[in-house]
Amino acid sequence: MKFQTILTGALVALLLVTMPAVVLAQSKAPKGLAFAVSYTKEAHSGPITGRMYVMISRENTREPRLQIGTQGVPFFGKDIEQLAPGKAAVIDQTTFGYPLESLNELPAGEYYVQGFVNIYTEFKRADGHTLWMHQDQWEGQHFQRSPGNLYSEVRKIYLDPQKPQTITLQCTQVIPPVVIPPDTDWVKRIKFQSKILTAFWGQPMYLGATILLPRGYAANPDKYYPVNYIQGHFSLGAPNGFTETDPGGAPGSRMQAGYEFSQFWQSDECPEMILVTFQHPCPYYDDSYGVNSPNTGPYGDAIMQELIPAVEEQFRIIRQPYARVLSGGSTGGWISLAMQIFNPDFFGGVFSLCPDPVDFRYFQAVNIYQDENAYHKIFGWVKVPTPSDRTTDGIPRLTYEQRNHMELVMGTKNRSGEQVDIFEAVFGPIGADGYVKPLFDKKTGVIDPQVAQYWKENYDLREYLQRNWQTLGPKLKGKIHIYMGDMDTYFLDPAVRLMEEFLKEAKPDYNGTVTYGDGQPHCWGPERRELIKIMGQHIRNSAPLPQPRN
């Protein structure tokens, strides 16, 4: 990567005047430190509606665009509308940033800086609303590496917020298309355009799945198998990280774990079943959370009516409830649990690890029904910041305000592609402008009690179970199995305890299990090989008895 040092002071001003290809989008010269970010017509020929960023780092082991995050480097973002090639958007001391709110807070010194453009697509939805969102390019809704988005070369520059200085960054680089891994004897992939989702969003929308076949599948063409539908974040990798490539002694690595799993998968020790992961990115996140929602659309219908039938038509799956089990962790933990609860007759059991909030009295560390503000708790005269993340010894490592301010810099109107924004998009109602009506103000944390009530009535899983148990209870008997570390990194364990309290007292009995790991963090639960064995035994126990011959 080539780094350039640019001039400051009067020479920078002269350089701006003599560069006709870049035109500032504001007439007044900014005071103090500022960045003028543009893109070339060679990179993108037409005007762009989207979001412009500047990323700033002290080190260059990776590009700054790949270093942002909750614990990442400073970055600043600004919405752009129909910005033409060669015209610059200015990011200055008034632009909101994270973890520094303003460029004025940046200590003087040498930095590596990079400009970036996240391109939005116009969606004319079936509900009559027109939205500008980032369209996933099969990268899993990560704008920093989404094909078609633009970025500049990295520059090494001395920055001093106390002195007038405007840095020009021109985005000339285009992120290339995603390369989809080829199929193998073991791993197969499908992808197709969803009629249901395309009709809702007014743009071509796609669903996909990655399928891991069991040993003997090709040699036994008349044999049908049970299936484990694994829920989680977008990935084109093989289920459970399956790989036949020996990493050559990298203990503890994902590659090593995937190789060890492949050895187990091919052995007689492993129960014979088909593993399937879904790809269902939406304009708000790398997956849709697998349910129908006024903001994200009818993803629940699309998965149940299009994706699962496509998988079961192309592969030899036993199409009976007992032979369909669900699993997943974190996001996938919530999705798998919700799919079982909302489709109690279709699936035969769920094994949910560290599910996202299942009772919104503990929406992480926020009680959305009682708290007035998501960012702090009030104890008399004392205001205590609400934590978001913690270590297993209980020490907070991030506040809820910090997490949400990061998302706000990544994207306004719930367009960050991050965690809380998708919660609000899935669980919340539509606002007057067609975008999400938020649960709370992203800047201040003030909670909207009417939106909280909407969440309760529609997506609080414990509330839904309690309200409908007389109907659901018999259908879910023996099907709910949850695993949770009791020091979950994101404070998800208290909500599971509230659900467990209901399930233990529910009549008829639920006959399931809730298991806790003492002092364990996020996504504690059975190791993947152990979980396969547990699910295999569950399927065998649930299978109908052979019918006697006449």
C-alpha positions in Angstrom: 0.0 0.0 0.0 1.3 3.4 -0.9 1.2 6.2 1.7 1.5 9.9 0.9 2.3 12.8 3.1 0.3 16.0 2.3 1.2 19.6 2.9 -0.5 21.8 5.5 -1.4 25.4 6.0 -1.1 27.8 3.1 0.2 25.1 0.7 -2.9 23.0 1.4 -5.1 25.9 0.7 -3.2 26.6 -2.6 -3.5 22.9 -3.5 -7.3 23.0 -3.0 -7.7 26.0 -5.2 -5.6 24.4 -8.0 -7.5 21.1 -8.0 -10.5 21.5 -10.3 -11.5 17.8 -10.0 -12.6 18.3 -6.4 -15.3 20.8 -5.6 -16.2 21.5 -1.9 -19.9 20.8 -1.2 -20.0 23.8 1.2 -19.1 27.4 0.4 -17.5 28.5 3.7 -14.0 27.2 4.5 -14.1 25.1 7.6 -12.4 26.3 10.8 -9.8 24.0 12.2 -9.3 20.4 11.0 -11.5 19.2 8.2 -11.5 16.5 5.4 -12.9 17.0 1.9 -13.8 13.6 0.7 -14.8 12.9 -2.9 -14.8 10.1 -5.5 -13.8 9.9 -9.1 -16.1 9.2 -12.0 -13.8 6.2 -12.9 -14.7 4.7 -9.5 -18.4 5.5 -9.8 -19.9 7.2 -12.8 -23.1 8.7 -11.4 -24.2 10.6 -8.3 -24.3 8.8 -5.0 -26.8 8.9 -2.1 -25.2 7.2 0.9 -22.8 8.0 3.7 -19.2 9.3 3.6 -16.6 8.5 6.2 -13.1 9.4 7.4 -11.2 6.7 9.4 -8.1 7.7 11.4 -5.6 5.3 12.9 -2.2 5.5 14.6 -0.9 2.3 13.0 -1.1 0.8 9.5 -1.2 -3.0 10.1 -4.6 -2.9 8.4 -6.5 -0.2 6.5 -8.3 2.2 8.8 -11.6 1.2 7.3 -11.1 -2.3 8.7 -10.2 -1.0 12.2 -13.4 0.7 13.2 -15.7 -0.9 15.8 -16.7 -0.7 19.5 -13.1 -0.8 20.6 -11.8 0.6 17.3 -10.1 3.7 15.9 -11.8 7.1 15.5 -14.1 7.6 12.6 -16.6 10.2 11.5 -19.6 9.9 9.2 -21.9 12.1 7.2 -24.9 11.4 5.0 -24.7 12.5 1.3 -27.5 12.9 -1.2 -26.9 12.8 -5.0 -23.3 13.8 -4.6 -21.6 14.0 -8.0 -18.2 12.6 -9.0 -15.5 15.1 -8.1 -17.6 17.0 -5.6 -16.5 16.8 -2.0 -18.4 16.3 1.2 -16.7 18.0 4.1 -16.3 16.3 7.4 -15.2 18.8 10.1 -15.4 19.6 13.8 -19.2 19.6 13.7 -19.4 16.1 12.3 -20.4 13.5 14.9 -17.8 10.7 15.5 -16.8 7.7 17.6 -15.1 7.1 20.0 -14.2 10.8 19.7 -17.3 12.8 19.2 -15.5 15.6 17.4 -12.3 16.0 15.4 -11.4 18.7 18.0 -10.7 15.9 20.5 -8.0 14.3 18.4 -4.5 14.7 19.9 -2.0 16.4 17.5 0.2 13.8 15.9 0.9 11.6 12.9 -2.0 9.4 11.7 -3.0 7.1 8.8 -6.2 8.4 7.3 -8.7 7.0 4.8 -11.9 8.2 3.1 -14.8 5.8 2.4 -18.2 5.9 0.6 -21.1 3.6 1.5 -23.4 3.6 -1.5 -27.2 3.3 -0.8 -29.9 1.9 -3.1 -33.4 3.3 -3.5 -36.0 0.9 -2.3 -39.6 1.6 -3.3 -41.4 -0.7 -0.9 -44.8 -2.3 -1.3 -46.1 -0.4 1.7 -45.7 2.9 -0.2 -42.5 4.1 1.5 -39.3 4.9 -0.4 -36.1 4.3 1.5 -32.4 4.7 0.8 -30.5 1.8 2.3 -27.3 -0.2 1.7 -28.2 -3.2 -0.5 -26.3 -6.3 0.5 -23.9 -7.6 -2.1 -23.7 -11.1 -0.6 -21.0 -9.9 1.8 -23.3 -10.0 4.8 -24.2 -6.3 5.2 -20.7 -5.1 6.2 -20.3 -1.8 4.4 -16.5 -1.6 5.0 -16.0 -4.6 2.7 -19.2 -4.5 0.5 -18.6 -4.9 -3.2 -19.1 -1.6 -5.1 -18.3 0.6 -2.1 -15.5 3.1 -2.6 -12.3 4.0 -0.6 -9.3 6.1 -0.8 -5.6 5.3 -0.6 -4.3 5.5 3.0 -2.4 8.7 3.7 0.1 9.3 6.5 -0.5 12.9 7.7 0.3 15.1 10.7 -3.0 16.3 12.1 -3.4 19.2 14.5 -7.1 20.1 15.3 -6.0 23.4 16.7 -4.8 24.7 13.3 -6.8 25.3 10.1 -6.2 22.4 7.8 -8.3 20.8 5.1 -7.2 17.3 4.0 -8.4 16.1 0.6 -9.2 12.4 0.2 -10.3 11.0 -3.1 -11.9 7.6 -3.3 -10.5 5.9 -6.3 -10.7 2.2 -5.2 -13.7 -0.1 -5.7 -14.3 -3.1 -3.5 -14.5 -6.2 -5.9 -17.3 -8.7 -6.0 -17.6 -11.5 -3.4 -16.1 -14.8 -4.6 -18.4 -17.7 -3.7 -16.6 -20.8 -2.6 -17.0 -23.8 -5.1 -19.1 -26.8 -4.2 -17.4 -30.0 -3.0 -18.5 -33.6 -2.5 -19.5 -32.6 1.0 -20.6 -28.9 0.8 -23.3 -27.6 -1.6 -24.8 -24.1 -2.0 -28.0 -22.7 -3.3 -29.0 -19.1 -4.0 -32.2 -17.7 -5.6 -34.3 -14.6 -5.9 -37.1 -14.5 -3.4 -40.4 -13.6 -5.0 -41.9 -12.7 -1.5 -39.1 -10.3 -0.5 -38.6 -8.8 -4.0 -42.3 -7.9 -4.0 -42.0 -6.2 -0.6 -38.7 -4.3 -1.2 -39.1 -3.4 -4.8 -35.6 -4.6 -5.6 -34.3 -8.1 -6.3 -33.8 -9.8 -3.0 -32.0 -13.1 -2.5 -32.0 -16.1 -0.2 -29.4 -18.8 0.1 -28.3 -21.9 2.0 -25.1 -23.8 2.5 -25.6 -27.6 3.0 -23.2 -30.1 4.6 -24.0 -33.7 3.5 -23.4 -36.7 5.8 -21.1 -39.6 5.0 -22.6 -42.1 2.6 -25.0 -39.6 1.1 -23.9 -40.2 -2.5 -23.6 -43.9 -2.0 -27.1 -44.3 -0.7 -29.4 -42.5 -3.2 -32.6 -43.9 -1.6 -31.8 -42.9 2.0 -33.3 -39.8 3.6 -31.8 -37.9 6.6 -32.9 -35.7 9.5 -31.7 -32.1 9.3 -30.3 -29.5 11.6 -31.1 -25.9 10.5 -28.3 -23.8 12.0 -29.2 -20.1 12.6 -26.6 -17.3 12.9 -24.8 -14.5 11.1 -24.3 -14.4 7.4 -21.6 -16.7 6.2 -20.6 -18.5 3.0 -18.4 -21.0 4.9 -19.4 -24.6 5.5 -21.7 -25.4 8.4 -19.7 -25.7 11.7 -16.6 -24.6 9.9 -16.2 -28.0 8.2 -12.9 -28.2 6.3 -10.9 -31.0 5.0 -7.7 -28.9 5.0 -5.4 -29.7 7.8 -4.0 -26.4 9.1 -0.8 -28.1 10.2 -0.9 -27.6 13.9 -2.6 -24.4 14.8 -4.2 -25.4 18.1 -7.2 -23.3 19.1 -7.7 -21.7 15.7 -11.0 -21.8 13.8 -9.3 -23.7 11.0 -8.1 -26.3 13.4 -11.6 -26.6 15.0 -13.2 -27.0 11.5 -10.7 -29.7 10.6 -11.3 -31.6 13.8 -15.0 -31.3 13.2 -14.6 -32.7 9.7 -12.8 -35.7 11.1 -15.7 -36.3 13.5 -18.3 -35.7 10.8 -16.8 -38.4 8.6 -16.5 -40.9 11.4 -19.0 -43.6 12.6 -19.2 -41.7 15.9 -21.2 -38.9 14.2 -25.0 -39.2 13.9 -26.0 -39.1 10.2 -27.9 -35.9 9.5 -27.8 -32.9 7.1 -26.6 -29.5 8.3 -27.9 -26.3 6.7 -27.0 -22.7 7.3 -29.2 -19.9 5.9 -28.2 -16.7 4.0 -30.9 -14.1 4.4 -29.3 -10.7 4.7 -31.6 -7.7 4.7 -31.0 -4.0 4.1 -30.6 -3.5 7.9 -28.3 -6.3 8.9 -26.4 -9.5 7.9 -29.5 -11.5 8.6 -33.2 -10.8 9.0 -33.8 -12.5 12.4 -36.1 -14.9 10.5 -39.4 -13.4 11.4 -42.0 -11.1 9.7 -41.5 -7.5 10.5 -43.0 -4.3 9.2 -39.6 -2.8 8.7 -37.6 -5.7 7.4 -40.4 -7.4 5.6 -41.9 -10.9 5.4 -38.6 -12.8 6.0 -40.4 -15.4 8.2 -42.8 -16.2 5.3 -39.9 -16.2 2.8 -37.8 -18.7 4.9 -40.7 -21.0 5.6 -42.4 -20.9 2.2 -39.4 -20.5 -0.1 -36.0 -21.2 1.4 -36.7 -24.4 3.4 -38.9 -25.9 0.7 -36.0 -25.2 -1.8 -33.6 -27.0 0.4 -35.9 -30.0 1.1 -36.7 -30.4 -2.5 -33.1 -30.5 -3.6 -31.7 -32.7 -0.8 -33.0 -35.9 0.7 -34.4 -34.6 4.0 -37.0 -36.4 6.1 -39.9 -34.0 5.8 -41.4 -34.7 9.2 -41.3 -32.4 12.3 -39.3 -34.8 14.5 -36.5 -34.9 11.9 -36.1 -31.1 11.8 -34.1 -29.6 14.7 -32.9 -26.0 15.1 -29.8 -24.6 16.7 -27.8 -21.4 16.8 -25.9 -19.0 19.1 -26.4 -15.4 20.0 -28.4 -13.9 17.1 -28.8 -17.5 15.9 -29.9 -18.4 19.4 -32.8 -16.0 19.2 -33.7 -16.8 15.6 -33.8 -20.6 16.3 -35.8 -20.1 19.4 -38.3 -17.8 17.7 -38.6 -20.1 14.7 -39.5 -23.0 17.0 -42.0 -20.9 19.0 -43.7 -19.4 16.0 -43.7 -22.7 14.0 -44.3 -25.2 16.8 -45.7 -27.9 14.5 -43.0 -27.7 11.8 -39.9 -28.2 13.9 -39.1 -31.0 16.4 -36.8 -29.2 18.8 -34.5 -26.2 19.4 -31.1 -26.1 20.9 -30.5 -22.4 21.5 -27.1 -21.0 22.8 -26.9 -17.6 24.4 -30.0 -16.2 22.7 -30.4 -12.5 22.2 -32.9 -10.9 24.6 -35.9 -13.2 25.1 -37.6 -11.0 27.7 -37.5 -7.2 27.2 -37.5 -6.5 30.9 -33.8 -7.4 30.3 -33.1 -6.0 26.9 -29.4 -6.6 27.8 -29.2 -4.3 30.8 -32.2 -2.1 29.9 -35.8 -2.7 31.1 -37.6 -1.2 28.2 -40.9 -1.2 30.1 -39.7 0.7 33.2 -36.5 2.6 32.4 -37.0 6.1 31.1 -33.6 6.2 29.6 -31.5 3.4 27.9 -28.2 5.1 28.7 -28.3 5.4 32.5 -30.0 4.2 35.6 -31.2 6.6 38.3 -30.8 5.8 41.9 -31.9 8.9 43.9 -29.5 11.6 43.0 -27.1 9.2 41.4 -27.0 8.6 37.6 -25.1 5.4 36.6 -24.2 4.6 33.0 -25.9 1.5 31.6 -23.4 -1.1 30.6 -23.4 -2.9 27.3 -20.5 -5.4 27.5 -18.6 -6.9 30.4 -15.8 -9.3 31.2 -16.5 -12.6 33.1 -15.3 -10.9 36.3 -18.1 -8.4 36.0 -16.0 -5.4 34.9 -17.9 -3.3 32.2 -15.9 -2.7 29.0 -18.4 -0.7 27.1 -21.5 1.4 27.9 -24.8 1.3 26.1 -24.4 4.9 25.1 -21.0 4.2 23.5 -22.3 1.2 21.5 -25.2 3.2 20.2 -23.1 6.3 19.4 -20.9 4.1 17.3 -23.9 2.8 15.4 -25.1 6.4 14.9 -21.8 7.3 13.3 -22.0 4.2 11.1 -25.4 5.1 9.9 -28.5 7.3 10.7 -32.0 5.9 10.5 -30.9 2.5 11.8 -28.6 2.0 8.7 -25.4 1.1 10.6 -25.8 -2.6 9.9 -25.1 -3.2 13.6 -26.7 -5.0 16.5 -29.1 -2.5 18.2 -30.2 -1.0 14.9 -31.4 -4.4 13.7 -33.2 -5.1 17.0 -35.1 -1.8 16.6 -35.8 -2.6 12.9 -37.1 -6.1 13.6 -39.0 -5.5 16.8 -40.2 -1.9 16.2 -43.0 -0.2 14.1 -42.5 1.9 11.0 -42.0 5.7 11.6 -43.8 8.4 9.6 -40.9 8.7 7.2 -40.9 5.0 6.4 -37.8 4.2 8.4 -37.8 2.6 11.8 -39.6 4.2 14.7 -36.8 3.8 17.3 -37.2 2.5 20.8 -35.0 5.3 22.1 -33.2 8.5 20.9 -29.8 7.5 19.7 -28.2 10.7 21.0 -29.9 11.0 24.4 -31.2 7.5 25.2 -34.7 8.6 26.1 -37.1 5.7 25.6 -40.4 5.9 23.8 -43.0 3.9 26.0 -45.4 3.5 23.0 -42.7 1.7 21.0 -41.8 -0.4 24.0 -45.4 -1.5 24.2 -45.3 -2.5 20.5 -42.2 -4.6 21.2 -44.0 -6.3 24.1 -47.1 -7.2 22.1 -45.2 -8.6 19.1 -41.6 -9.8 19.8 -41.1 -10.4 23.5 -40.7 -14.2 23.4 -41.4 -14.9 27.0 -44.4 -12.6 26.9 -45.6 -14.5 23.8 -45.2 -17.9 25.4 -47.0 -16.8 28.5 -49.9 -15.3 26.6 -50.3 -18.3 24.3 -49.2 -21.2 26.5 -52.4 -23.1 26.6 -52.2 -23.6 22.8 -48.4 -23.6 22.5 -47.5 -25.8 25.6 -48.6 -29.1 24.2 -46.9 -28.4 20.9 -43.6 -27.4 22.4 -43.4 -30.2 25.0 -39.8 -31.5 25.2 -38.7 -29.1 22.4 -37.1 -26.1 24.1 -33.4 -26.5 25.2 -31.4 -23.4 26.1 -27.7 -23.0 27.1 -26.4 -19.8 28.7 -23.3 -18.6 30.5 -24.3 -16.9 33.7 -21.7 -14.1 33.1 -22.8 -13.5 29.5 -20.7 -10.8 27.9 -23.8 -8.8 26.8 -26.0 -9.3 29.8 -28.3 -11.8 28.1 -28.5 -14.3 31.0 -31.0 -12.4 33.2 -33.6 -12.5 30.3 -33.2 -16.3 30.0 -33.7 -16.6 33.8 -37.0 -14.8 33.4 -38.1 -17.1 30.6 -37.0 -20.1 32.7 -39.0 -18.9 35.6 -42.1 -19.0 33.5 -41.3 -22.3 31.8 -40.7 -24.0 35.1 -44.2 -23.0 36.4 -46.0 -23.4 33.1 -48.8 -25.9 32.8 -48.8 -28.1 30.9 -45.1 -28.9 31.7 -42.7 -27.8 29.0 -40.3 -30.8 29.6 -37.3 -29.0 28.2 -34.0 -27.8 29.7 -32.2 -24.6 30.6 -28.6 -25.1 31.4 -26.1 -22.5 32.8 -22.4 -22.4 32.6 -20.9 -21.1 35.9 -18.9 -17.9 35.3 -19.0 -18.5 31.5 -19.2 -15.7 28.9 -21.2 -15.2 25.7 -22.0 -18.3 23.6 -21.1 -20.9 26.3 -22.7 -24.3 25.5 -22.0 -27.7 24.1 -19.0 -27.9 21.8 -20.2 -28.5 18.2 -19.5 -32.2 18.2 -21.2 -32.7 21.5 -24.2 -30.8 20.3 -24.5 -32.9 17.2 -24.6 -36.0 19.5 -27.2 -34.4 21.7 -29.4 -33.5 18.8 -29.0 -36.9 17.2 -30.2 -38.6 20.4 -33.1 -36.1 20.6 -34.2 -37.0 17.1 -34.0 -40.8 17.8 -36.1 -40.3 21.0 -38.6 -38.3 19.1 -38.9 -40.5 16.0 -42.2 -42.3 15.6 -42.2 -46.0 16.5 -42.1 -48.4 13.6 -45.6 -49.5 12.6 -46.2 -53.2 12.9 -46.8 -55.0 9.6 -50.2 -56.6 8.9 
